[in-house]
């Protein structure tokens, strides 16, 4: 009787003997150019002043407290309602 085997499927993955992809000089120039352009764009940004940041933080804190109070009130009302039913 002859044993018949199917061929091995092609294994996909890293091979220890495979050459390492090195970054070519042209690719490195593109990365450096991108960093330079990003830095130039960040210089154009008009950053908010200290007063603007402080007022924005106050708005966020106050609105968070108000929403927390509303959700807490709804939670308490639902709790009383469910206890009244059961």
N, C-alpha and C positions, 0 to 999 in steps of 0.2 A: 504494500500500500504506500502510495506517495503522499507525503504531507504537503499540503498547499497552504501557503501563507500569503496574506495580503501584504502589499508593500507598506512599509512604515509611512505614516503620515508625516508630512513636512513639519518639523518642530519649529515653532516660531518663538523667538526669545533671544536673549543675549547669548553670545558665544564667547567664551574666554579668549579665543584666539582672534576674534574679530577686531579690525582696526578701530581705534577710537576716533570719533569725529572731532576734528580740531576746528577751532574757530579760525576762519580765514581772515586775512588782513582786511578785506573789503567789508566783511560783516562787522568787524570790530570798529571800523571807521563809521559805519552806520550807527552803531550803539553810541559812540562818542558824540556824533552829530546830534542824535536824539537828545542826549543829556544836555548838550549846549543849548539846543533850541528850547527845551523845557525850562532851563534856567533863565533864558531870555524872556520867555512868556511869564514866568513868575515875577520878574522885575516889573512887568507892566500892570500887575494886579494892584488895585487900590484896596489896601487892607483896612478893615474898620478900626476906628480909634478906640481908646480905652472906654470912653463914655458909651459908645454904641454897644460894645460887648457887654458892659455892665447892665445897661438897660435891657438888652436881649435876654440876659441871664435872669433878670428880675421877672420878665414876662413869662419865661419858661417855668420858673419856680412857682409863681402865683397861679398860673394855669394848671400846673400839676397838682397843687394843693386843692384847688377848686374841684377838679375832676375826681381826685381821690375822695373828697368829702361827698360828692354826689354819688359816686359808686358805693361808698360806705353806707350812705343813707338808703340807697336802693337795696343793698344787702340786708340791712336791719329790717326794712319793711317786708321784704320777701321772707325773712326768717320768721317774723311775727305772723305773717299770713300762713305760712306752711304749718307752724305750730298750732294756729287756730283751727286749721282744717283737720289735722291729725291729732 
